[in-house]
Amino acid sequence: MREILTGARIFTGTDWLDDQAVGLDGGRIAALYPVTELPAGVPQRALPAGSLLVPGFIDIQVNGGGGVLLNETPTAAALETMVAAHRRFGTTGMLPTVITDTPEVTEQAAAAVQAALRHSGSGVLGLHLEGPFISPARRGCHAERFVRTPTAADRRQMADLARSLGPGRLLMTLAPEQVDDAFIRAMVAAGAVISGGHSAAGAERTRQAVAAGLSCFTHLFNAMPPVAGREPGIAGAAILSPQAWCGIICDGVHVDPLTLRLVLAARGAERLILVTDAMPPVGTGADHFLLYGERILRRDGRLVTEAGVLAGADIDMASCVRNAVSLLGLPLETALRMASLHPAMLLGQDRQRGRIGPGFAADLTLLSPDLAVLGTWIGGDWAAGDGHD
């Protein structure tokens, strides 16, 4: 055993533990011990009094960070920069996200992700393709010239990509009305996770897609029609699909907190996932960035085009957790599960991540009493966080 972590209150993903310690053995958690029964001869790291040791955050929708945008630089170096930027805010695993673009950009990003997956401590858990099979009418800031329906070649290539990455390593956001059920079934059979988003689908088409294997909804309420009295649409169908997961951006900008409270009242938090939809400014002091060559402005917690269209989010996972508690009134343990265990379950990785227990990955986040990030472990390796003195 390499190290024992002592002194923090531990959240295992289900329970709070006091007077316990966590033993790390390389990239895995070896055991949990009562502090009165620590094994001799193993180095101990005393964590700050009052600190909270929790499962590392998993963000399934990360477009950029640290000044880089994956679409613009789909490289291994960009992934390293993104991981380092978001790690400061508690994220220990992410799905780097490519929004609608050329096949060449997708291929380059996929190659970079495949290389990262060969290293267990990279912080990269897979790839999120947000598009290109989305609704032109609900594309948001996605470039219309790249939006399309899948061809026969697309079907083969996407299925091959899902198989090459491995089960649960490819998340695809698509509009249900832009594809047929056979495409959804084929992608799920290849190991992909299918999410509905950037869509104008009606409730009935959405229900059909869920029956075919769609199991998630991307940034609920954003880039989809509002729920209406005579047409609940994709958002209404998402809320009433109890087995499907819903990603939410809890920044107080993308969705009014009252609307999210309505979702909680309707279905609870059991299958909600906190996501950032983060863009390059996160982790920097930049006031703008470029997307498809267009200047995106950072203004008062928003990222907007010159025309005022939202273009991703200016938030990190630790802030999402704090907002889930302060804006939505959720218990801290529920917010923490939405940031760690729930995304791990969506990706089928909940036997490896999302909990603190023997055999799980040593991907951990250390929080102060006011939920600032003091540091993280990825694969058992420590790095100081944004809230570290």
Contacts in CASP RR format, 6 or more apart in sequence:
PFRMAT RR
TARGET T0000
AUTHOR 0000-0000-0000
METHOD contacts of the structure
MODEL  1
MREILTGARIFTGTDWLDDQAVGLDGGRIAALYPVTELPAGVPQRALPAG
SLLVPGFIDIQVNGGGGVLLNETPTAAALETMVAAHRRFGTTGMLPTVIT
DTPEVTEQAAAAVQAALRHSGSGVLGLHLEGPFISPARRGCHAERFVRTP
TAADRRQMADLARSLGPGRLLMTLAPEQVDDAFIRAMVAAGAVISGGHSA
AGAERTRQAVAAGLSCFTHLFNAMPPVAGREPGIAGAAILSPQAWCGIIC
DGVHVDPLTLRLVLAARGAERLILVTDAMPPVGTGADHFLLYGERILRRD
GRLVTEAGVLAGADIDMASCVRNAVSLLGLPLETALRMASLHPAMLLGQD
RQRGRIGPGFAADLTLLSPDLAVLGTWIGGDWAAGDGHD
1 23 0 8 1.000
1 24 0 8 1.000
1 25 0 8 1.000
1 30 0 8 1.000
1 31 0 8 1.000
1 39 0 8 1.000
1 42 0 8 1.000
2 24 0 8 1.000
2 25 0 8 1.000
2 26 0 8 1.000
2 42 0 8 1.000
2 43 0 8 1.000
2 380 0 8 1.000
3 23 0 8 1.000
3 24 0 8 1.000
3 42 0 8 1.000
3 43 0 8 1.000
3 44 0 8 1.000
3 45 0 8 1.000
3 380 0 8 1.000
4 21 0 8 1.000
4 22 0 8 1.000
4 23 0 8 1.000
4 24 0 8 1.000
4 33 0 8 1.000
4 38 0 8 1.000
4 39 0 8 1.000
4 42 0 8 1.000
4 43 0 8 1.000
4 44 0 8 1.000
4 45 0 8 1.000
5 21 0 8 1.000
5 22 0 8 1.000
5 23 0 8 1.000
5 24 0 8 1.000
5 44 0 8 1.000
5 45 0 8 1.000
5 47 0 8 1.000
5 53 0 8 1.000
5 364 0 8 1.000
6 21 0 8 1.000
6 35 0 8 1.000
6 38 0 8 1.000
6 44 0 8 1.000
6 45 0 8 1.000
6 46 0 8 1.000
6 47 0 8 1.000
7 21 0 8 1.000
7 35 0 8 1.000
7 46 0 8 1.000
7 47 0 8 1.000
7 48 0 8 1.000
7 49 0 8 1.000
7 50 0 8 1.000
7 51 0 8 1.000
8 47 0 8 1.000
8 48 0 8 1.000
8 50 0 8 1.000
8 51 0 8 1.000
8 52 0 8 1.000
8 53 0 8 1.000
8 366 0 8 1.000
9 16 0 8 1.000
9 17 0 8 1.000
9 18 0 8 1.000
9 50 0 8 1.000
9 51 0 8 1.000
9 52 0 8 1.000
9 53 0 8 1.000
10 16 0 8 1.000
10 17 0 8 1.000
10 18 0 8 1.000
10 20 0 8 1.000
10 22 0 8 1.000
10 32 0 8 1.000
10 52 0 8 1.000
10 53 0 8 1.000
10 54 0 8 1.000
10 356 0 8 1.000
11 17 0 8 1.000
11 52 0 8 1.000
11 53 0 8 1.000
11 54 0 8 1.000
11 55 0 8 1.000
11 333 0 8 1.000
11 336 0 8 1.000
11 356 0 8 1.000
12 32 0 8 1.000
12 55 0 8 1.000
12 355 0 8 1.000
12 356 0 8 1.000
12 357 0 8 1.000
13 54 0 8 1.000
13 55 0 8 1.000
13 333 0 8 1.000
13 336 0 8 1.000
13 337 0 8 1.000
13 340 0 8 1.000
13 341 0 8 1.000
13 354 0 8 1.000
13 355 0 8 1.000
13 356 0 8 1.000
14 355 0 8 1.000
16 333 0 8 1.000
17 32 0 8 1.000
19 34 0 8 1.000
19 35 0 8 1.000
19 36 0 8 1.000
20 32 0 8 1.000
20 33 0 8 1.000
20 34 0 8 1.000
20 35 0 8 1.000
21 32 0 8 1.000
21 33 0 8 1.000
21 34 0 8 1.000
21 35 0 8 1.000
21 38 0 8 1.000
21 44 0 8 1.000
22 29 0 8 1.000
22 31 0 8 1.000
22 32 0 8 1.000
22 33 0 8 1.000
22 53 0 8 1.000
22 356 0 8 1.000
22 357 0 8 1.000
22 364 0 8 1.000
23 29 0 8 1.000
23 30 0 8 1.000
23 31 0 8 1.000
23 32 0 8 1.000
23 33 0 8 1.000
23 42 0 8 1.000
24 30 0 8 1.000
24 362 0 8 1.000
24 377 0 8 1.000
24 380 0 8 1.000
25 362 0 8 1.000
26 362 0 8 1.000
26 379 0 8 1.000
26 380 0 8 1.000
27 120 0 8 1.000
27 121 0 8 1.000
27 361 0 8 1.000
27 362 0 8 1.000
27 379 0 8 1.000
27 380 0 8 1.000
28 359 0 8 1.000
28 360 0 8 1.000
28 361 0 8 1.000
28 362 0 8 1.000
28 379 0 8 1.000
29 356 0 8 1.000
29 357 0 8 1.000
29 358 0 8 1.000
29 359 0 8 1.000
29 360 0 8 1.000
29 361 0 8 1.000
29 362 0 8 1.000
30 358 0 8 1.000
30 359 0 8 1.000
31 358 0 8 1.000
32 356 0 8 1.000
32 357 0 8 1.000
32 358 0 8 1.000
33 39 0 8 1.000
38 44 0 8 1.000
47 53 0 8 1.000
47 366 0 8 1.000
48 368 0 8 1.000
48 374 0 8 1.000
50 368 0 8 1.000
50 369 0 8 1.000
51 366 0 8 1.000
51 367 0 8 1.000
51 368 0 8 1.000
51 369 0 8 1.000
51 374 0 8 1.000
52 366 0 8 1.000
52 367 0 8 1.000
52 368 0 8 1.000
52 369 0 8 1.000
52 371 0 8 1.000
53 356 0 8 1.000
53 364 0 8 1.000
53 365 0 8 1.000
53 366 0 8 1.000
53 367 0 8 1.000
54 336 0 8 1.000
54 340 0 8 1.000
54 356 0 8 1.000
54 364 0 8 1.000
54 365 0 8 1.000
54 366 0 8 1.000
54 367 0 8 1.000
55 336 0 8 1.000
55 340 0 8 1.000
55 341 0 8 1.000
55 353 0 8 1.000
55 354 0 8 1.000
55 355 0 8 1.000
55 356 0 8 1.000
55 360 0 8 1.000
55 363 0 8 1.000
55 364 0 8 1.000
55 365 0 8 1.000
56 90 0 8 1.000
56 91 0 8 1.000
56 92 0 8 1.000
56 93 0 8 1.000
56 339 0 8 1.000
56 340 0 8 1.000
56 353 0 8 1.000
56 354 0 8 1.000
56 363 0 8 1.000
56 364 0 8 1.000
56 365 0 8 1.000
56 376 0 8 1.000
57 89 0 8 1.000
57 90 0 8 1.000
57 91 0 8 1.000
57 92 0 8 1.000
57 93 0 8 1.000
57 274 0 8 1.000
57 317 0 8 1.000
57 318 0 8 1.000
57 321 0 8 1.000
57 339 0 8 1.000
57 340 0 8 1.000
57 365 0 8 1.000
58 91 0 8 1.000
58 92 0 8 1.000
58 93 0 8 1.000
58 94 0 8 1.000
58 125 0 8 1.000
58 339 0 8 1.000
58 340 0 8 1.000
58 343 0 8 1.000
58 344 0 8 1.000
58 347 0 8 1.000
58 353 0 8 1.000
58 354 0 8 1.000
59 86 0 8 1.000
59 91 0 8 1.000
59 93 0 8 1.000
59 94 0 8 1.000
59 95 0 8 1.000
59 274 0 8 1.000
59 275 0 8 1.000
59 276 0 8 1.000
59 278 0 8 1.000
59 317 0 8 1.000
59 343 0 8 1.000
60 94 0 8 1.000
60 95 0 8 1.000
60 128 0 8 1.000
60 171 0 8 1.000
60 247 0 8 1.000
60 273 0 8 1.000
60 275 0 8 1.000
60 343 0 8 1.000
60 346 0 8 1.000
60 347 0 8 1.000
61 95 0 8 1.000
61 97 0 8 1.000
61 128 0 8 1.000
61 130 0 8 1.000
61 218 0 8 1.000
61 219 0 8 1.000
61 247 0 8 1.000
61 275 0 8 1.000
61 276 0 8 1.000
61 277 0 8 1.000
61 278 0 8 1.000
62 70 0 8 1.000
62 82 0 8 1.000
62 86 0 8 1.000
62 91 0 8 1.000
62 94 0 8 1.000
62 95 0 8 1.000
62 96 0 8 1.000
62 97 0 8 1.000
62 128 0 8 1.000
62 276 0 8 1.000
62 277 0 8 1.000
62 278 0 8 1.000
63 69 0 8 1.000
63 70 0 8 1.000
63 71 0 8 1.000
63 97 0 8 1.000
63 99 0 8 1.000
63 130 0 8 1.000
63 277 0 8 1.000
63 278 0 8 1.000
63 279 0 8 1.000
63 280 0 8 1.000
63 312 0 8 1.000
64 70 0 8 1.000
64 78 0 8 1.000
64 82 0 8 1.000
64 85 0 8 1.000
64 96 0 8 1.000
64 97 0 8 1.000
64 278 0 8 1.000
64 279 0 8 1.000
64 280 0 8 1.000
64 282 0 8 1.000
65 81 0 8 1.000
65 82 0 8 1.000
65 85 0 8 1.000
65 86 0 8 1.000
65 278 0 8 1.000
65 279 0 8 1.000
65 280 0 8 1.000
65 281 0 8 1.000
65 282 0 8 1.000
65 283 0 8 1.000
65 284 0 8 1.000
66 81 0 8 1.000
66 82 0 8 1.000
66 84 0 8 1.000
66 85 0 8 1.000
66 280 0 8 1.000
66 281 0 8 1.000
66 282 0 8 1.000
66 283 0 8 1.000
66 284 0 8 1.000
67 81 0 8 1.000
67 85 0 8 1.000
67 280 0 8 1.000
67 281 0 8 1.000
67 283 0 8 1.000
67 284 0 8 1.000
67 286 0 8 1.000
67 289 0 8 1.000
68 78 0 8 1.000
68 81 0 8 1.000
68 82 0 8 1.000
68 280 0 8 1.000
69 78 0 8 1.000
69 279 0 8 1.000
69 280 0 8 1.000
69 289 0 8 1.000
69 290 0 8 1.000
69 291 0 8 1.000
70 78 0 8 1.000
70 79 0 8 1.000
70 82 0 8 1.000
70 96 0 8 1.000
70 97 0 8 1.000
70 98 0 8 1.000
70 109 0 8 1.000
71 98 0 8 1.000
71 99 0 8 1.000
71 101 0 8 1.000
71 105 0 8 1.000
71 109 0 8 1.000
71 291 0 8 1.000
71 292 0 8 1.000
72 290 0 8 1.000
74 98 0 8 1.000
74 105 0 8 1.000
74 108 0 8 1.000
74 109 0 8 1.000
74 112 0 8 1.000
75 108 0 8 1.000
75 112 0 8 1.000
76 112 0 8 1.000
76 115 0 8 1.000
76 116 0 8 1.000
78 112 0 8 1.000
79 96 0 8 1.000
79 112 0 8 1.000
79 113 0 8 1.000
79 116 0 8 1.000
79 122 0 8 1.000
79 124 0 8 1.000
80 122 0 8 1.000
82 94 0 8 1.000
82 96 0 8 1.000
83 91 0 8 1.000
83 93 0 8 1.000
83 94 0 8 1.000
83 122 0 8 1.000
83 123 0 8 1.000
83 124 0 8 1.000
83 378 0 8 1.000
84 383 0 8 1.000
85 282 0 8 1.000
85 283 0 8 1.000
85 284 0 8 1.000
86 94 0 8 1.000
86 276 0 8 1.000
86 278 0 8 1.000
86 282 0 8 1.000
86 316 0 8 1.000
86 317 0 8 1.000
87 123 0 8 1.000
87 376 0 8 1.000
87 378 0 8 1.000
87 383 0 8 1.000
87 385 0 8 1.000
88 283 0 8 1.000
88 316 0 8 1.000
88 373 0 8 1.000
88 375 0 8 1.000
88 383 0 8 1.000
88 384 0 8 1.000
88 385 0 8 1.000
88 386 0 8 1.000
89 282 0 8 1.000
89 283 0 8 1.000
89 316 0 8 1.000
89 317 0 8 1.000
89 318 0 8 1.000
89 319 0 8 1.000
89 373 0 8 1.000
89 385 0 8 1.000
89 386 0 8 1.000
90 316 0 8 1.000
90 317 0 8 1.000
90 318 0 8 1.000
90 365 0 8 1.000
90 373 0 8 1.000
90 375 0 8 1.000
90 376 0 8 1.000
90 385 0 8 1.000
91 316 0 8 1.000
91 317 0 8 1.000
91 376 0 8 1.000
92 123 0 8 1.000
92 363 0 8 1.000
92 364 0 8 1.000
92 365 0 8 1.000
92 376 0 8 1.000
92 377 0 8 1.000
92 378 0 8 1.000
93 123 0 8 1.000
93 124 0 8 1.000
93 125 0 8 1.000
93 353 0 8 1.000
93 363 0 8 1.000
93 378 0 8 1.000
94 123 0 8 1.000
94 124 0 8 1.000
94 125 0 8 1.000
95 124 0 8 1.000
95 125 0 8 1.000
95 126 0 8 1.000
95 127 0 8 1.000
95 128 0 8 1.000
95 171 0 8 1.000
95 347 0 8 1.000
96 109 0 8 1.000
96 112 0 8 1.000
96 113 0 8 1.000
96 124 0 8 1.000
96 126 0 8 1.000
96 127 0 8 1.000
96 128 0 8 1.000
97 127 0 8 1.000
97 128 0 8 1.000
97 129 0 8 1.000
97 130 0 8 1.000
97 277 0 8 1.000
98 105 0 8 1.000
98 106 0 8 1.000
98 109 0 8 1.000
98 127 0 8 1.000
98 128 0 8 1.000
98 129 0 8 1.000
98 130 0 8 1.000
99 130 0 8 1.000
99 131 0 8 1.000
99 141 0 8 1.000
99 142 0 8 1.000
100 130 0 8 1.000
100 131 0 8 1.000
100 132 0 8 1.000
100 134 0 8 1.000
100 139 0 8 1.000
100 142 0 8 1.000
100 143 0 8 1.000
100 146 0 8 1.000
100 147 0 8 1.000
101 132 0 8 1.000
101 143 0 8 1.000
101 146 0 8 1.000
102 146 0 8 1.000
103 157 0 8 1.000
106 129 0 8 1.000
109 127 0 8 1.000
110 127 0 8 1.000
110 161 0 8 1.000
110 165 0 8 1.000
113 124 0 8 1.000
113 126 0 8 1.000
113 127 0 8 1.000
113 165 0 8 1.000
114 164 0 8 1.000
114 165 0 8 1.000
116 122 0 8 1.000
116 123 0 8 1.000
116 124 0 8 1.000
116 126 0 8 1.000
117 124 0 8 1.000
117 125 0 8 1.000
117 126 0 8 1.000
117 165 0 8 1.000
117 169 0 8 1.000
120 361 0 8 1.000
120 379 0 8 1.000
121 378 0 8 1.000
121 379 0 8 1.000
121 381 0 8 1.000
123 363 0 8 1.000
123 378 0 8 1.000
125 169 0 8 1.000
125 347 0 8 1.000
125 349 0 8 1.000
125 353 0 8 1.000
126 165 0 8 1.000
126 168 0 8 1.000
126 169 0 8 1.000
126 170 0 8 1.000
126 171 0 8 1.000
127 161 0 8 1.000
127 165 0 8 1.000
127 169 0 8 1.000
127 170 0 8 1.000
127 171 0 8 1.000
128 170 0 8 1.000
128 171 0 8 1.000
128 172 0 8 1.000
128 173 0 8 1.000
129 170 0 8 1.000
129 171 0 8 1.000
129 172 0 8 1.000
129 173 0 8 1.000
130 142 0 8 1.000
130 173 0 8 1.000
130 198 0 8 1.000
130 218 0 8 1.000
131 142 0 8 1.000
131 147 0 8 1.000
131 172 0 8 1.000
131 173 0 8 1.000
131 174 0 8 1.000
131 198 0 8 1.000
132 142 0 8 1.000
132 146 0 8 1.000
132 147 0 8 1.000
132 148 0 8 1.000
133 147 0 8 1.000
133 148 0 8 1.000
133 149 0 8 1.000
133 150 0 8 1.000
133 154 0 8 1.000
133 172 0 8 1.000
133 174 0 8 1.000
133 175 0 8 1.000
133 178 0 8 1.000
133 179 0 8 1.000
134 142 0 8 1.000
134 147 0 8 1.000
134 173 0 8 1.000
134 174 0 8 1.000
134 175 0 8 1.000
134 178 0 8 1.000
134 197 0 8 1.000
134 198 0 8 1.000
134 199 0 8 1.000
134 223 0 8 1.000
135 147 0 8 1.000
135 175 0 8 1.000
135 177 0 8 1.000
135 178 0 8 1.000
135 198 0 8 1.000
135 199 0 8 1.000
135 200 0 8 1.000
135 201 0 8 1.000
136 144 0 8 1.000
136 147 0 8 1.000
137 200 0 8 1.000
138 175 0 8 1.000
138 197 0 8 1.000
138 198 0 8 1.000
138 199 0 8 1.000
138 200 0 8 1.000
138 223 0 8 1.000
138 224 0 8 1.000
138 225 0 8 1.000
139 147 0 8 1.000
139 198 0 8 1.000
139 223 0 8 1.000
140 198 0 8 1.000
140 223 0 8 1.000
140 309 0 8 1.000
140 310 0 8 1.000
141 291 0 8 1.000
141 296 0 8 1.000
141 305 0 8 1.000
141 309 0 8 1.000
141 310 0 8 1.000
141 311 0 8 1.000
141 312 0 8 1.000
142 198 0 8 1.000
143 292 0 8 1.000
149 178 0 8 1.000
149 179 0 8 1.000
150 158 0 8 1.000
150 178 0 8 1.000
150 179 0 8 1.000
150 183 0 8 1.000
155 183 0 8 1.000
155 186 0 8 1.000
158 172 0 8 1.000
158 187 0 8 1.000
158 190 0 8 1.000
158 192 0 8 1.000
159 186 0 8 1.000
159 187 0 8 1.000
159 189 0 8 1.000
159 190 0 8 1.000
159 192 0 8 1.000
160 190 0 8 1.000
161 170 0 8 1.000
162 169 0 8 1.000
162 170 0 8 1.000
162 187 0 8 1.000
162 190 0 8 1.000
162 191 0 8 1.000
162 192 0 8 1.000
163 190 0 8 1.000
163 191 0 8 1.000
166 191 0 8 1.000
167 191 0 8 1.000
167 348 0 8 1.000
168 191 0 8 1.000
168 192 0 8 1.000
168 193 0 8 1.000
168 347 0 8 1.000
168 348 0 8 1.000
168 349 0 8 1.000
169 191 0 8 1.000
169 347 0 8 1.000
170 191 0 8 1.000
170 192 0 8 1.000
170 193 0 8 1.000
171 192 0 8 1.000
171 193 0 8 1.000
171 195 0 8 1.000
171 216 0 8 1.000
171 347 0 8 1.000
172 187 0 8 1.000
172 192 0 8 1.000
172 193 0 8 1.000
172 194 0 8 1.000
172 195 0 8 1.000
173 195 0 8 1.000
173 196 0 8 1.000
173 197 0 8 1.000
173 198 0 8 1.000
173 218 0 8 1.000
174 194 0 8 1.000
174 195 0 8 1.000
174 196 0 8 1.000
174 197 0 8 1.000
174 198 0 8 1.000
174 199 0 8 1.000
175 196 0 8 1.000
175 197 0 8 1.000
175 198 0 8 1.000
175 199 0 8 1.000
175 200 0 8 1.000
175 201 0 8 1.000
176 184 0 8 1.000
176 196 0 8 1.000
176 199 0 8 1.000
176 201 0 8 1.000
176 205 0 8 1.000
176 206 0 8 1.000
176 208 0 8 1.000
176 209 0 8 1.000
176 214 0 8 1.000
176 234 0 8 1.000
177 199 0 8 1.000
177 200 0 8 1.000
177 201 0 8 1.000
177 202 0 8 1.000
177 205 0 8 1.000
178 199 0 8 1.000
181 208 0 8 1.000
181 209 0 8 1.000
181 211 0 8 1.000
181 212 0 8 1.000
184 194 0 8 1.000
184 209 0 8 1.000
184 212 0 8 1.000
184 213 0 8 1.000
184 214 0 8 1.000
185 212 0 8 1.000
185 213 0 8 1.000
187 194 0 8 1.000
188 194 0 8 1.000
188 212 0 8 1.000
188 213 0 8 1.000
188 215 0 8 1.000
193 215 0 8 1.000
193 216 0 8 1.000
193 346 0 8 1.000
193 347 0 8 1.000
194 209 0 8 1.000
194 213 0 8 1.000
194 214 0 8 1.000
194 215 0 8 1.000
194 216 0 8 1.000
195 214 0 8 1.000
195 215 0 8 1.000
195 216 0 8 1.000
195 217 0 8 1.000
195 218 0 8 1.000
196 206 0 8 1.000
196 209 0 8 1.000
196 214 0 8 1.000
196 216 0 8 1.000
196 217 0 8 1.000
196 218 0 8 1.000
196 234 0 8 1.000
196 238 0 8 1.000
197 217 0 8 1.000
197 218 0 8 1.000
197 219 0 8 1.000
197 223 0 8 1.000
197 224 0 8 1.000
197 234 0 8 1.000
198 218 0 8 1.000
198 223 0 8 1.000
198 224 0 8 1.000
199 206 0 8 1.000
199 223 0 8 1.000
199 224 0 8 1.000
199 234 0 8 1.000
200 224 0 8 1.000
200 225 0 8 1.000
200 234 0 8 1.000
201 209 0 8 1.000
201 224 0 8 1.000
201 233 0 8 1.000
201 234 0 8 1.000
201 237 0 8 1.000
202 231 0 8 1.000
202 232 0 8 1.000
202 233 0 8 1.000
202 234 0 8 1.000
202 237 0 8 1.000
203 231 0 8 1.000
203 232 0 8 1.000
203 233 0 8 1.000
203 234 0 8 1.000
203 236 0 8 1.000
203 237 0 8 1.000
206 214 0 8 1.000
206 233 0 8 1.000
206 234 0 8 1.000
206 237 0 8 1.000
206 238 0 8 1.000
206 241 0 8 1.000
207 237 0 8 1.000
207 241 0 8 1.000
210 237 0 8 1.000
210 241 0 8 1.000
210 243 0 8 1.000
210 244 0 8 1.000
214 244 0 8 1.000
215 243 0 8 1.000
215 244 0 8 1.000
215 245 0 8 1.000
215 346 0 8 1.000
216 244 0 8 1.000
216 245 0 8 1.000
216 246 0 8 1.000
216 247 0 8 1.000
216 273 0 8 1.000
216 346 0 8 1.000
217 234 0 8 1.000
217 235 0 8 1.000
217 238 0 8 1.000
217 241 0 8 1.000
217 244 0 8 1.000
217 245 0 8 1.000
217 246 0 8 1.000
217 247 0 8 1.000
218 247 0 8 1.000
219 247 0 8 1.000
219 248 0 8 1.000
219 249 0 8 1.000
219 254 0 8 1.000
219 275 0 8 1.000
219 277 0 8 1.000
220 235 0 8 1.000
220 238 0 8 1.000
220 239 0 8 1.000
220 246 0 8 1.000
220 247 0 8 1.000
220 248 0 8 1.000
220 255 0 8 1.000
220 263 0 8 1.000
221 235 0 8 1.000
221 254 0 8 1.000
221 255 0 8 1.000
221 259 0 8 1.000
222 249 0 8 1.000
222 254 0 8 1.000
222 255 0 8 1.000
222 310 0 8 1.000
224 233 0 8 1.000
224 234 0 8 1.000
224 235 0 8 1.000
225 231 0 8 1.000
225 233 0 8 1.000
225 234 0 8 1.000
225 235 0 8 1.000
226 235 0 8 1.000
227 233 0 8 1.000
227 235 0 8 1.000
227 236 0 8 1.000
227 239 0 8 1.000
232 240 0 8 1.000
238 244 0 8 1.000
238 246 0 8 1.000
239 246 0 8 1.000
239 263 0 8 1.000
239 266 0 8 1.000
239 267 0 8 1.000
240 266 0 8 1.000
240 267 0 8 1.000
242 267 0 8 1.000
242 271 0 8 1.000
243 271 0 8 1.000
244 271 0 8 1.000
245 271 0 8 1.000
245 272 0 8 1.000
245 273 0 8 1.000
245 342 0 8 1.000
245 345 0 8 1.000
245 346 0 8 1.000
246 263 0 8 1.000
246 271 0 8 1.000
246 272 0 8 1.000
246 273 0 8 1.000
247 272 0 8 1.000
247 273 0 8 1.000
247 274 0 8 1.000
247 275 0 8 1.000
248 255 0 8 1.000
248 260 0 8 1.000
248 263 0 8 1.000
248 272 0 8 1.000
248 273 0 8 1.000
248 274 0 8 1.000
248 275 0 8 1.000
249 255 0 8 1.000
249 275 0 8 1.000
249 276 0 8 1.000
249 277 0 8 1.000
249 313 0 8 1.000
249 315 0 8 1.000
249 320 0 8 1.000
250 257 0 8 1.000
250 260 0 8 1.000
250 274 0 8 1.000
250 315 0 8 1.000
250 320 0 8 1.000
250 323 0 8 1.000
250 324 0 8 1.000
250 327 0 8 1.000
250 328 0 8 1.000
251 301 0 8 1.000
251 313 0 8 1.000
251 314 0 8 1.000
251 315 0 8 1.000
251 319 0 8 1.000
251 320 0 8 1.000
251 323 0 8 1.000
252 323 0 8 1.000
252 327 0 8 1.000
253 301 0 8 1.000
253 302 0 8 1.000
253 310 0 8 1.000
253 313 0 8 1.000
254 277 0 8 1.000
254 310 0 8 1.000
254 313 0 8 1.000
257 323 0 8 1.000
257 327 0 8 1.000
257 328 0 8 1.000
260 327 0 8 1.000
260 328 0 8 1.000
261 328 0 8 1.000
263 272 0 8 1.000
264 272 0 8 1.000
264 328 0 8 1.000
264 330 0 8 1.000
269 330 0 8 1.000
269 334 0 8 1.000
269 337 0 8 1.000
269 338 0 8 1.000
271 342 0 8 1.000
272 338 0 8 1.000
272 342 0 8 1.000
273 338 0 8 1.000
273 342 0 8 1.000
273 343 0 8 1.000
273 346 0 8 1.000
274 317 0 8 1.000
274 320 0 8 1.000
274 321 0 8 1.000
274 324 0 8 1.000
274 335 0 8 1.000
274 338 0 8 1.000
274 339 0 8 1.000
274 342 0 8 1.000
275 320 0 8 1.000
276 282 0 8 1.000
276 313 0 8 1.000
276 315 0 8 1.000
276 316 0 8 1.000
276 317 0 8 1.000
276 320 0 8 1.000
277 312 0 8 1.000
277 313 0 8 1.000
277 315 0 8 1.000
278 312 0 8 1.000
278 313 0 8 1.000
278 314 0 8 1.000
278 315 0 8 1.000
278 316 0 8 1.000
279 289 0 8 1.000
279 291 0 8 1.000
279 296 0 8 1.000
279 303 0 8 1.000
279 311 0 8 1.000
279 312 0 8 1.000
279 313 0 8 1.000
279 314 0 8 1.000
280 286 0 8 1.000
280 289 0 8 1.000
281 287 0 8 1.000
281 288 0 8 1.000
281 289 0 8 1.000
281 298 0 8 1.000
281 303 0 8 1.000
281 314 0 8 1.000
282 314 0 8 1.000
282 315 0 8 1.000
282 316 0 8 1.000
283 316 0 8 1.000
286 298 0 8 1.000
287 297 0 8 1.000
287 298 0 8 1.000
288 295 0 8 1.000
288 296 0 8 1.000
288 297 0 8 1.000
288 298 0 8 1.000
289 295 0 8 1.000
289 296 0 8 1.000
289 298 0 8 1.000
290 296 0 8 1.000
291 311 0 8 1.000
294 305 0 8 1.000
294 306 0 8 1.000
295 305 0 8 1.000
295 306 0 8 1.000
296 303 0 8 1.000
296 304 0 8 1.000
296 305 0 8 1.000
296 311 0 8 1.000
297 303 0 8 1.000
297 304 0 8 1.000
297 305 0 8 1.000
297 306 0 8 1.000
298 314 0 8 1.000
301 314 0 8 1.000
301 315 0 8 1.000
302 310 0 8 1.000
302 314 0 8 1.000
303 310 0 8 1.000
303 311 0 8 1.000
303 312 0 8 1.000
303 313 0 8 1.000
303 314 0 8 1.000
304 310 0 8 1.000
304 311 0 8 1.000
305 311 0 8 1.000
316 386 0 8 1.000
317 339 0 8 1.000
318 367 0 8 1.000
318 371 0 8 1.000
318 372 0 8 1.000
318 373 0 8 1.000
318 386 0 8 1.000
320 339 0 8 1.000
321 332 0 8 1.000
321 335 0 8 1.000
321 336 0 8 1.000
321 338 0 8 1.000
321 339 0 8 1.000
321 371 0 8 1.000
322 335 0 8 1.000
322 371 0 8 1.000
324 330 0 8 1.000
324 334 0 8 1.000
324 335 0 8 1.000
324 338 0 8 1.000
325 331 0 8 1.000
325 332 0 8 1.000
325 335 0 8 1.000
325 371 0 8 1.000
328 335 0 8 1.000
330 338 0 8 1.000
332 371 0 8 1.000
340 353 0 8 1.000
340 354 0 8 1.000
340 355 0 8 1.000
341 350 0 8 1.000
341 354 0 8 1.000
341 355 0 8 1.000
344 350 0 8 1.000
344 352 0 8 1.000
344 353 0 8 1.000
344 354 0 8 1.000
344 355 0 8 1.000
351 360 0 8 1.000
352 360 0 8 1.000
352 361 0 8 1.000
353 360 0 8 1.000
353 361 0 8 1.000
353 363 0 8 1.000
354 360 0 8 1.000
354 363 0 8 1.000
356 364 0 8 1.000
361 379 0 8 1.000
362 377 0 8 1.000
362 378 0 8 1.000
362 379 0 8 1.000
362 380 0 8 1.000
363 376 0 8 1.000
363 377 0 8 1.000
363 378 0 8 1.000
363 379 0 8 1.000
363 380 0 8 1.000
364 376 0 8 1.000
364 377 0 8 1.000
364 380 0 8 1.000
365 373 0 8 1.000
365 375 0 8 1.000
365 376 0 8 1.000
366 373 0 8 1.000
366 374 0 8 1.000
366 375 0 8 1.000
366 376 0 8 1.000
367 373 0 8 1.000
367 374 0 8 1.000
368 374 0 8 1.000
368 387 0 8 1.000
372 386 0 8 1.000
372 387 0 8 1.000
373 385 0 8 1.000
373 386 0 8 1.000
373 387 0 8 1.000
373 388 0 8 1.000
374 384 0 8 1.000
374 385 0 8 1.000
374 387 0 8 1.000
374 388 0 8 1.000
375 382 0 8 1.000
375 383 0 8 1.000
375 384 0 8 1.000
375 385 0 8 1.000
375 387 0 8 1.000
375 388 0 8 1.000
376 382 0 8 1.000
376 383 0 8 1.000
376 385 0 8 1.000
377 383 0 8 1.000
END
